[in-house]
Amino acid sequence: MKVALIQCPSWSTITPPYSLALLSACLNKEGHEAFCFDLNLEMYKYVSEKEGENAWGTKGESNAWLEENYVSSFIEQYDTYIDYLVSQVLDTESEIIGFSIQDTSRYFAQEIINRIKQKDRNKKIIVGG
């Protein structure tokens, strides 16, 4: 079985999502084909190259990713690139798509899940954190 595993923004940009790597290794060991997508890092690189690191929404102790309005505006601004990332996930033809979600990634993850379901209602979505 094909399984896609996704880490959405916002997560640390200097700490890889080790949980996805561990889950991927376990799935592969059992004969499944796992695909890992660090959408956090992909979005961070894209945004930083275009607008600088300050556009990311984390500075000091504040984290704009906890605010639904910030995330909605961010999604609207980068809509086309987000669609591209969703297409990459769907191109794997994974039957199951798993998300690692934290408080800072919940709004973005919900948007990705909605876009996946709009394109293919048969995808099974699993969330954890």
C-alpha positions in Angstrom: 0.0 0.0 0.0 1.2 3.5 -0.7 1.1 6.0 2.2 2.0 9.7 2.1 3.2 11.3 5.3 3.0 15.1 5.7 4.4 17.8 8.0 2.7 21.1 7.5 3.8 24.6 8.6 4.7 25.7 11.0 7.3 23.5 12.5 10.9 24.2 13.3 13.0 24.8 10.2 16.2 23.5 11.9 14.6 20.3 13.3 13.5 17.7 10.7 10.2 15.9 11.4 11.8 12.7 12.7 8.4 11.2 13.5 7.7 11.0 9.7 11.0 9.4 9.1 10.3 6.8 11.8 6.8 6.1 10.6 8.2 5.8 7.0 10.8 3.3 8.1 8.2 1.2 9.9 5.9 1.2 6.9 8.7 0.3 4.5 9.8 -2.6 6.8 6.2 -4.0 6.6 6.3 -3.8 2.8 4.4 -0.6 2.2 5.7 2.3 0.1 5.9 5.5 2.1 6.4 9.1 0.8 7.4 11.9 3.2 6.5 15.5 2.5 8.0 18.2 4.6 5.7 20.9 3.4 6.9 23.1 6.3 10.4 23.2 4.9 9.2 23.5 1.3 7.0 26.5 2.2 9.6 28.1 4.3 12.2 28.0 1.5 9.7 29.3 -1.0 8.5 32.2 1.2 12.0 33.1 2.4 13.4 33.3 -1.1 10.6 35.6 -2.2 10.1 37.8 0.9 12.7 37.0 3.5 12.6 35.2 6.7 10.4 37.8 8.5 7.5 36.8 6.2 7.4 33.4 7.9 5.4 34.6 10.9 7.7 33.5 13.7 9.9 36.0 15.5 11.2 35.8 19.0 8.5 34.4 21.3 5.6 35.2 19.0 4.1 32.7 16.6 1.5 34.0 14.1 0.7 30.4 13.1 -1.5 30.1 16.1 -3.7 32.8 14.7 -6.3 31.6 12.1 -6.4 35.0 10.4 -2.7 34.9 9.8 -2.8 31.4 8.3 -5.8 32.3 6.1 -4.0 35.3 4.7 -0.8 33.2 4.2 -2.8 30.5 2.4 -4.4 33.1 0.1 -1.1 34.7 -0.7 0.6 31.4 -1.6 -2.4 29.7 -3.1 -0.8 28.6 -6.3 2.3 27.1 -4.7 0.1 25.3 -2.1 -1.9 23.7 -5.0 1.4 22.6 -6.5 2.4 20.9 -3.3 -0.9 19.2 -3.0 -0.5 17.9 -6.6 2.9 16.4 -5.6 1.3 14.5 -2.8 -1.6 13.3 -5.0 0.9 12.3 -7.7 2.2 9.5 -5.4 -1.2 7.8 -5.8 -1.1 7.1 -2.0 -4.3 5.4 -0.7 -3.7 6.9 2.8 -2.4 10.3 3.7 -1.2 10.9 7.2 -0.6 14.2 8.9 1.5 15.1 11.9 -0.3 18.1 13.4 0.6 20.4 16.2 -1.1 23.5 17.4 1.0 25.7 15.0 0.1 23.5 12.0 -3.6 22.8 12.5 -5.0 25.5 10.3 -2.6 24.9 7.4 -3.1 21.1 7.7 -6.9 21.6 7.6 -6.5 23.5 4.3 -4.4 20.8 2.8 -6.8 18.1 3.8 -9.7 20.1 2.3 -7.8 20.5 -1.0 -7.0 16.8 -1.1 -10.6 15.9 -0.5 -11.8 18.3 -3.1 -9.6 16.6 -5.7 -10.2 13.0 -4.5 -12.8 12.2 -1.9 -11.7 8.6 -1.7 -8.4 9.4 0.0 -8.2 8.2 3.5 -6.8 10.9 5.8 -5.2 10.1 9.2 -4.1 12.8 11.6 -1.9 12.5 14.7 0.5 14.8 16.5 
